[in-house]
């Protein structure tokens, strides 16, 4: 385990990388790489620093729920990070590339909880019963380390790469709706660039929510009514460039239209 001063130093390095938009190489060290628990300790210290500028925590994101992303990042399981108030944007937002380093876009089902949800033992069915509303969403991830693909430690410590999230209009959630059947079509300037289904995120976004509810208590956290949860990318991750106009349509074919989320990058 890292000493408290080492945790604070590594969190400061990540904080400064985000502030200056100058990524660091890695958090790994010659005397030994940080452990997963070290990474979550660094994340907690980083989020404490970030919240001074970015406002209070609104909820949680889960990353690496998609098998392709797990392979990309060399991680065998998901991880989580915090969603901060000032990082929340509404559909149609304009984002300046000058505020970011090398951003990537993900298409996700976002959820708003209507009840507390605490593990262990939470099932996908129980998780669904706690969901009040669902939303089409983009997550913008922006790694502050150059070696973010080299295993989960760098990504976890870097608040799971979270930088912005864009929410579409909420839809009241009916527990009978099968979110594994959500289909997403992502377009760049009206040209389709990616598609995916809800089965891509641990088989069902509700399975992701259950995983989070069961995992958070291990480090002293819990899900509460009103929390937002991002459940991981349904489509492949997309690199962004200035001038991109991105939009994604979410629907369960023949059953439910979840609407569209959009954002422009300038």
C-alpha positions in Angstrom: 0.0 0.0 0.0 1.1 3.5 -0.8 1.8 6.0 2.0 -0.7 8.8 2.4 1.9 11.3 1.1 2.4 9.2 -2.0 -1.3 9.0 -2.7 -1.6 12.8 -2.4 1.3 13.4 -4.7 0.0 11.1 -7.4 -3.5 12.7 -7.1 -1.9 16.1 -7.5 -0.1 15.0 -10.6 -3.4 13.9 -12.2 -5.1 17.1 -11.1 -2.4 19.2 -12.6 -2.4 17.2 -15.8 -6.2 17.9 -16.2 -5.7 21.6 -15.4 -2.8 22.1 -17.8 -4.1 19.6 -20.4 -0.6 18.0 -20.3 -0.8 14.3 -19.6 1.7 12.4 -17.5 3.2 9.2 -18.7 2.1 6.8 -16.1 1.4 6.3 -12.3 3.6 3.2 -12.3 6.8 3.5 -10.3 10.2 1.8 -10.5 9.8 0.6 -6.9 6.5 -1.1 -7.7 3.2 -0.3 -9.3 0.2 0.9 -7.3 -2.3 -1.7 -6.4 -6.1 -1.5 -7.3 -6.7 -0.3 -3.7 -4.0 2.3 -4.1 -5.7 3.4 -7.3 -9.0 3.9 -5.6 -7.3 5.8 -2.8 -5.7 8.1 -5.4 -9.1 8.5 -7.1 -10.7 9.6 -3.8 -7.9 12.2 -3.3 -8.3 13.4 -6.8 -12.1 13.7 -6.7 -11.7 15.7 -3.4 -9.5 18.2 -5.3 -11.7 18.2 -8.4 -14.8 18.9 -6.4 -13.4 22.2 -5.3 -13.8 23.4 -8.9 -16.3 21.0 -10.4 -18.9 20.9 -7.6 -20.5 18.1 -5.6 -20.8 14.5 -6.6 -24.0 13.6 -8.5 -23.5 9.9 -8.8 -21.2 7.3 -10.3 -19.9 6.0 -13.7 -18.9 2.4 -14.4 -16.2 1.8 -16.9 -15.0 -1.2 -18.8 -18.3 -2.9 -18.8 -17.9 -3.7 -22.5 -15.7 -6.7 -23.5 -14.0 -4.7 -26.3 -13.1 -1.9 -23.8 -11.8 -4.4 -21.3 -9.6 -5.8 -24.0 -8.5 -2.3 -25.1 -7.6 -1.4 -21.5 -6.2 -4.8 -20.4 -8.6 -5.0 -17.5 -10.5 -8.2 -16.6 -13.4 -6.4 -14.8 -15.2 -3.1 -14.6 -14.2 -0.1 -12.4 -16.0 3.0 -11.2 -15.5 6.7 -10.8 -17.4 9.8 -9.7 -19.7 12.1 -11.6 -19.3 15.8 -10.6 -21.9 18.5 -11.0 -20.0 20.8 -13.3 -19.2 18.0 -15.7 -23.0 17.4 -16.4 -24.2 18.9 -19.7 -27.5 18.7 -21.5 -28.1 17.4 -25.0 -27.1 19.8 -27.7 -24.1 21.1 -25.7 -21.1 22.6 -27.4 -17.7 21.4 -26.0 -14.4 23.1 -26.7 -11.6 20.8 -27.7 -9.3 23.3 -26.2 -10.5 22.3 -22.8 -9.7 18.6 -23.4 -6.6 16.5 -24.1 -7.5 13.6 -26.4 -11.3 13.0 -25.8 -13.2 9.9 -26.6 -17.0 9.5 -26.8 -19.1 6.7 -25.4 -22.8 6.0 -25.8 -24.4 4.9 -22.5 -27.8 4.3 -20.8 -27.8 6.7 -17.8 -30.0 5.9 -14.8 -31.5 8.0 -12.0 -32.3 6.1 -8.9 -35.6 6.4 -7.1 -34.5 4.4 -4.1 -31.4 3.5 -2.1 -29.6 0.4 -3.4 -27.0 -1.3 -1.3 -25.2 -4.6 -1.6 -24.1 -7.3 -1.2 -26.6 -9.6 -2.9 -28.2 -7.0 -5.3 -29.5 -8.7 -8.4 -30.3 -7.1 -11.8 -34.0 -7.5 -11.0 -33.6 -5.7 -7.6 -31.5 -3.0 -9.3 -34.2 -2.4 -11.9 -36.8 -1.9 -9.1 -34.6 1.0 -7.7 -34.5 2.9 -11.1 -36.8 5.9 -11.5 -35.7 7.3 -14.9 -33.4 6.4 -17.7 -31.7 8.7 -20.3 -29.7 8.5 -23.5 -26.3 9.8 -22.8 -22.8 10.5 -24.0 -19.8 10.1 -21.7 -16.7 12.0 -22.7 -13.6 10.3 -21.3 -10.2 12.1 -21.5 -7.2 10.2 -20.2 -4.7 12.2 -18.2 -2.1 9.5 -18.5 -0.5 8.3 -21.7 -0.4 4.7 -20.6 -4.1 4.5 -19.7 -4.5 1.3 -21.8 -1.9 -0.6 -19.7 -4.2 -2.1 -17.1 -6.8 -0.6 -14.8 -4.6 1.2 -12.3 -4.0 4.4 -14.3 -7.6 4.6 -15.4 -9.1 4.0 -11.9 -6.8 6.6 -10.3 -7.8 9.1 -13.0 -11.4 9.0 -11.8 -12.1 6.3 -14.4 -11.1 8.8 -17.1 -14.4 10.8 -16.5 -14.4 14.4 -17.8 -17.9 15.3 -19.1 -21.3 13.6 -19.5 -24.2 14.7 -21.7 -27.7 13.7 -20.8 -30.8 13.5 -23.1 -34.3 13.9 -21.8 -35.3 11.4 -19.1 -37.9 8.7 -19.6 -39.8 7.1 -16.7 -38.5 3.5 -16.3 -40.9 0.6 -16.3 -39.3 -2.4 -14.6 -40.7 -4.6 -17.4 -38.6 -3.0 -20.0 -35.7 -5.2 -21.1 -32.7 -2.8 -21.3 -30.5 -5.5 -22.9 -32.5 -4.9 -26.1 -31.6 -1.2 -26.3 -30.1 -0.4 -29.7 -27.9 2.6 -30.2 -27.1 4.2 -33.6 -24.3 6.8 -33.4 -23.8 9.4 -36.1 -21.1 11.9 -36.9 -22.4 14.8 -39.0 -25.4 12.6 -40.0 -23.2 9.7 -41.1 -23.6 6.5 -39.0 -20.2 5.6 -37.5 -21.2 3.0 -34.8 -24.0 0.8 -33.5 -24.5 -1.4 -30.5 -26.9 -3.2 -28.2 -27.5 -3.2 -24.4 -26.1 -6.8 -24.3 -22.6 -5.2 -24.8 -22.5 -4.0 -21.2 -22.3 -7.0 -19.0 -25.3 -8.4 -20.8 -27.6 -5.7 -19.5 -27.2 -2.2 -18.1 -29.1 -3.4 -15.0 -26.4 -6.0 -14.4 -23.9 -3.1 -14.4 -26.0 -1.2 -11.8 -26.2 -4.4 -9.7 -22.4 -4.8 -9.9 -21.9 -1.2 -8.7 -24.4 -1.6 -5.8 -22.5 -4.7 -4.7 -19.0 -3.2 -5.2 -19.3 0.3 -3.6 -19.8 -1.0 0.0 -16.4 -2.7 -0.2 -14.9 0.8 0.0 -17.4 2.4 2.2 -19.8 3.8 -0.4 -23.4 3.2 -1.4 -26.0 4.2 -3.9 -28.8 6.5 -2.8 -32.1 7.8 -4.2 -31.4 10.6 -6.7 -27.9 9.3 -7.7 -27.1 9.2 -11.4 -25.3 6.2 -12.8 -23.6 5.8 -16.2 -23.5 2.1 -17.2 -20.7 1.9 -19.8 -20.5 2.2 -23.5 -22.8 0.2 -25.7 -21.0 1.2 -28.9 -17.3 1.2 -29.7 -15.4 4.1 -28.3 -15.0 7.0 -30.8 -12.1 9.4 -31.1 -13.2 13.1 -31.4 -12.0 16.0 -33.4 -12.9 19.7 -33.7 -15.9 20.1 -36.0 -17.6 16.8 -35.0 -21.4 17.0 -34.6 -22.3 13.8 -32.8 -25.8 12.4 -32.2 -27.1 9.0 -31.0 -30.5 7.5 -31.2 -31.5 5.0 -28.4 -34.5 2.7 -28.8 -35.8 -0.7 -28.1 -37.1 -1.7 -31.5 -40.9 -2.1 -31.6 -41.2 -1.2 -27.9 -39.7 2.0 -26.6 -38.1 5.2 -28.1 -35.6 6.5 -25.6 -34.8 9.6 -27.7 -31.6 11.2 -29.0 -28.6 12.8 -27.4 -26.3 15.1 -29.2 -23.2 17.3 -28.8 -20.9 19.5 -30.9 -17.2 19.7 -30.5 -15.5 22.9 -31.5 
